[in-house]
Amino acid sequence: MSYLTITELQKHYDNYHALRGINLSISEGEFIVFVGPSGCGKSTLLRTIAGLESCSSGSIKLDGRDITEVASSKRDLAMVFQSYALYPHMTVAENLSFALRLAKVSQAEIQQKVHAASASLQLDELLERKPKELSGGQRQRVAIGRAIVRQPKVFLFDEPLSNLDAALRVQMRLELARLHKKLGTTMVYVTHDQVEAMTLADRVVILNAGQIEQVGTPLELYRQPNSRFVAEFIGTPKMNLIPIDTIIREEENLNLQLLNSQVAFPENRLHGPLPSSVTMGIRPEHMALVEHGGQISGRVELVEHLGSEAYAHIQLANNQTIIVKASARSDLKDGQAVNVQIDEAEIILFNDSDRVISVIPEEA
């Protein structure tokens, strides 16, 4: 059952369309992440849900109640900002309890809720400190705690980890995941970082130019993107895209002709008609460097060693560079000739409108 429902949501600023007909249903207890490039509309969508921005048209319902025109303070939502938004003259305990004191909650209940939040976030020893005495990670935990004490129906997070260094971001991701598991509350999270999206989300909403490109689990988006945009956006390094020269039908297969070689593609994996122009997509980990055979060949441009793995940048005959996952122990040299084996079961095909026209077999 849908808990938070967004229907045909539009947001215009004069002639600029920030949101273009957003439709989305979020279940109770889900962890949903909005992700996309700068200017895609993800923060605008979150702020519109929060009531910090008005929508131009459309509706937002929470637990069956239309909150489209309801003031942000009465929507039963709690938002955590990138900037922490803590009161510098207040202690941690006072920051945590501020909204409850405004709401005239009893002192006993305030103490109980502050204690529960501080225990969940390991803030017990920091309650008498002021924000200037805290690290970035501690400040962010206080900001999250301030939202927790309100016991909202939905938590909204607007890039809460972007001000933290890499090690702290990893730590806070783990803490957020644990917190969601413990509370079971619906969480809607905005980030530009696909790693955060893929590790935190039950489902990811990918936005582009004010529209939803695709919604799915992290694995669904990675394995079966519905467009070239999603395929390139999700995954690091990003998917290799190689134009197909010609396609020859041969019994049950399509022979994809590329770079004076060919790759077999089962025709039953084709979704829809075969267009005149086709691009092949293949991820770096679905290619391998081999001594003999392989479907394509090239020369090593660069090898990136990342400790447990390496990525080889290979220049093809058409001067295009692809990235292939290689052994961390490989001793590849710049300029070395190599052969590349493609896992044909993992190929994705795109038409001339950049939409996917193939399906990945379930057993792959």
Buried (B, 14 or more C-beta within 10 A) or exposed (E): EEBBBBBEBBBBEEEEBBBBBBEBBBEBEBBBBBBBEEBBBBBBBBBBBBBBBEBBEBBBBBBEEEBBEBEBEEBBBBBBBBEBEBEEEBBBBBBBBBBBEEEEBEEEEBEEBBBBBBEBBEBEEBBEBBBEEBEBBBBBBBBBBBBBBBBBBBBBBBBBBBBBEEEBBBBBBEBBEEBBEEBEBBBBBBBBBBEBBBBBBBBBBBBBBBBBBBBBEBEBBBBBBBBBBBBBBBBEBBBBBBEBBEBEEEEEBBBBBBBEBBBBBBEEBBEEEEBEEBBBBBBBBBBBBEEEEBBBBBBBBEBEEEEEBBBBBBBBEEEBEBBBBBEEEBEBEEEBEBBBBBEBEBBBBBBEEBBBBBBBEEEE
